[in-house]
Every structure is written in structure tokens, then in C-alpha cells.
Amino acid sequence: MKKGKSTYQFPINVDPNLAQQTIMNWLGANGFDLKEKDGNYYYQYYDPVIGRRLFEFYIQPGMVTINAYLGKYKKPYLLDDSFAGSVPKSAYKTALAPLFQTLSSYNAPVGADGSQPVGTDPNASYNAQPYVSGGPAGQPVPGNYEDFTNAANKSHEKLAIWGFVLSIVGLLLSFVGYTFGFLLYMLEFYFAACGIKTKNKGFAIATFVLAGVSIVILVISVFLQVLI
């Protein structure tokens, strides 16, 4: 993976407090915690299987700047389109999409491009949406915590299903002498970890079990081949 921080800028013409509240709602809904390193503050989501997602934001009059990356604060990795680390990068960008779409709505008219990455990820852009009505005097309202939570849960629910399907395929293949490679087994565990706190928890648990059985069969198969 390429080192660096993917930077996104969003022009806004609303109260900066609105943008800040939206970002804080998204961070809370997605399980990010405030961290400090050498006097610098950032937000981090960590899972032993999924890994680290890091996030920084800066709000100035008329502009929101976001740095999003994987790895560690001092060893950041871009959310680019390279193959290396494509699964965690894609999952993180999927999680970011609802936030970016909401921030885009705080500036541009319908049909304009409200988000343009700065030099790091030229293929990532998000179309702006019209202002959300309902605030005082028709002003936008901040992105809702529950909406961000629901978006994150739906994404994880889908991953839990995909992990379950992969685990079944892997188990069936193991019975006829074929096994997944290490990376695919890690992918199964990754999908299961994403879905373990959703309503598809049963699928996630089943994925862990089936993937474990497949690995046991693989180990026994290798052991028998060594003996023979």
C-alpha cells in the first residue's frame, strides 16, 4: 500500500458547528475514539481483525478538510485504488460515503460535485445532494447519529452474508480436496468480524465456525500428506 493520508475537502456555506456536529455524529456511530500523539489529535477505530481506521478533520470558514487513512498515525496508508489492502480500503471508503454525501449537501447545488479529493485519490468523488430541510428557518440539519449507525449496520450486514457464503463454499471445496488460500480465509474472518455486532450475528458466528472447520481440514490434509 502507498504511504500517505487521503485528503478530502468540502466547501460549505453553513454554520461550521453544523458540519462539526455531523462529523462527530458519524465518528460516534462508527465507533471512533479520540487519540493523541505528540500533541496532535486524531480519531481511530480499531479492531484486531479489521485493523485501524484513522480520521482527522479541520474546519475553517467555508471549508471542511478531512484526512482518512489506514495503518498508524506515523505510518499512514492511502485509501487509493491499488490492489494491496483493497478490502479494508474499500470497506473504509464505503463507511465514509454517507458522511461525504452529507457534507456535500452543505454547499453545492444539485448536480454539482461537492467533494474533490486533494491529490491523493482522484477517482473518489461524491455528488452533492440538496439541502436537508427541517432546521430553523429551513436551514440544513446535521447528519443524524441514527442514520449513520443504520448505514454502517447495513454495510456490515451485507459483509456478514458474503462471509457466510464464502465459508460454505470453502467448506464444500475442502471436502473434495481443494482449499482456499490464506488471504481468502482472512477475508472470511474479516467479513465475520464486521457482522458480529449486527442483526446478522448468526451468519457471522457460523462463518467463524465454518472457516475454522475448513482450516482444520486443511491442517489434517497437510499432516496426512507429510506422513505419506
N, C-alpha and C positions, 0 to 999 in steps of 0.2 A: 504494500500500500504506500501511496505517496504521503510524505510528511507535510503537515501544514494544517491550517484551520480554514474550513469553508466559510466564507463571509457573505452574508446576505443583507441588503439594505432595502428599507421600506420607507418611502416618503409618506408622511402623514400630515393631515391638516385638521387634526382633532386635539383635544387636551392630552398632553403626554401622559397624564395619570391614567387615562383610559387605556392607552397602549400598555403601560406598565401593569395594570390590573389584569389585562388579557394575558400577558406573558406569565404573570405569577399564577393565574388560574391554570394555564397549560402545564407549567412546571409541577404544580401540586398534583394535577390529575395524572401526570405521567411518572410520578414517584421520584422527582429530582430533589436532591438535598444541597443546601448551600455549603460550599467548601472554601477554604482559604489556603493560599500558597504564596509564601514570600510577600505577604501584604496585598496580594491580588485575590479577588473574589470571583468565583465561578460556581456553576451548578453541575452536579453529577448524578447520573443514575448508574447503579452498579448491580450486576447480577453475576454470580460465579460462572454461569453458563453463557449468558448473553454477552457479558463483558461490560465495558464502561462506555457511556454516552456522556459527552461533556457539552456544556452550553454556557455562553456568555452573551450578555446584551447590554447595549448602551443606547440611551435615549437623549437626543438633542432636539432643540426646537425644529420641528418639521422633518425629523429623520429618526428611524429606529435601525440600529445596526446589530446583527446577530452573528456570532461565531458558533458554529456547530461542528463537532469533530469527535472522533473515536480515540482510544488509547489513553494517554495520560496528559495532564496539564503541560508538562515539559516535553512530552513526546506525542504531539497530536498527529492524527492522520485524517486526510481529507475525505469528505463524502463525495468522491468522484465516481466515474463510471467504469473504472478499471475492474478487472475480474477479481483480483486479490481482495478478500474481505467483502465480496459483493453482497452476501446475505445480510450481515449486520449493518452495512451501509444502506442497503435498500430498506431494511426494516426501520432504521432511524429516520430516513427521509420520508417514509410513509407516516411515521408518527409526527413529523414536523409539518406535514401538509395542512392539517386543519388550522394550526397556528398561523402559518404563512397566508393562507386564504383569508383568515380573519383580519390580519394586519393589512393585507392588500385592500380590504374594504374601507379602510380608514383614510384613503386618499383618492384613488383613481376612479374615473367613471367606468361604467360597464364597457367591457371590450378592450380596455387598456391593460397593459402588462404592469401589474402592481409590484412585482418583485423581480429584481435582477441580481443574480449573484455577482460578486465583485471579483473577477479574475480567476476564480478557483473552480467553478462548476458551471460552465456556460450553458449546459443543457438543462439546468434546473430553473424553471420559471413557473409562476403561478398566476393565473388570470384573476384579475380583481373582480369582486362582487359588489353590488350596490350597497349603500349604507343599510345597516340594520335599524329598522325603526323601533320605537318603543322607549327611547330615553327621553329625558326632559326636552321639551320643545322640538321633538323629532330628531334629536341627536343620536348618534350610534350608542349602543350599549356594549360593554366589554364582553369578550368571548366568555361564555358560561363554563364554569368548572364541570358541571354535569355533562355538558355537550362534549367537552374534551375527553372526559372519562369514558363516555359511551363510544366515542370514536376509537379510543385506544383499546377498549374491550372488544369491539367488533373486529379490529385488526388481529388481536391475539386469538380470538375465537376461530378465525379462519386458519391461522397458523396451527392451532391445535388439531383441526381436521386434517390439514395437509400432513402433519406429523404422524397422525394415526394411519392414514393411507400408506405413507411410506413405510411405516413399521410393519404393516400387514404384508406389503409386497416383499419387504426384506425377509420376513419370516418364511413366507412361502418359497422364496428363492433358496433360502438356506436348506430347506428340506430336499431340494433337488441338486444340491452341491454348489450353488452359487451364493456369494455373499457380497454385500455392499462394501465399498471401500471405507476407510476410516472417516473421510470427510462427510460421507453421507450419513454415517452413524451419528456423527457430531451434529449434523443438520437435524436429525430426528430429535435428539435431546434438546437442541435449541428451540425447535418448534414446540416441544412438550413444555419446556420451561416457560415459554411465552404464554401458554394456555392454562397453566396450573392455577391461576387466580381468577379464571373466567367461569362462566356457566358451563363451558365445555371441559371442565376439570377432569371429568371421567375419561374423555378421549386422551387428555394429556397423560393421566396416570397409566392408561392402557398402553400408550406409546412408550413410556419408560419401561414397562414390563416386557412388551414385545421386543423392543430393541435390545433389552438385556438378555432375553432368551436367545435372540439371533446371535449375539456376541458369544454367549456360552456355547452354542452350537459351533460357531466358528473356531473357538479355542479348542473344543474337543476334536474337531475335524483336523486341525493342525497338529494336535498332540498324537492322534492316531497315525497320521502320515509320517511323523517322525519315528514312531515305533516300528512302522512297517519298513 
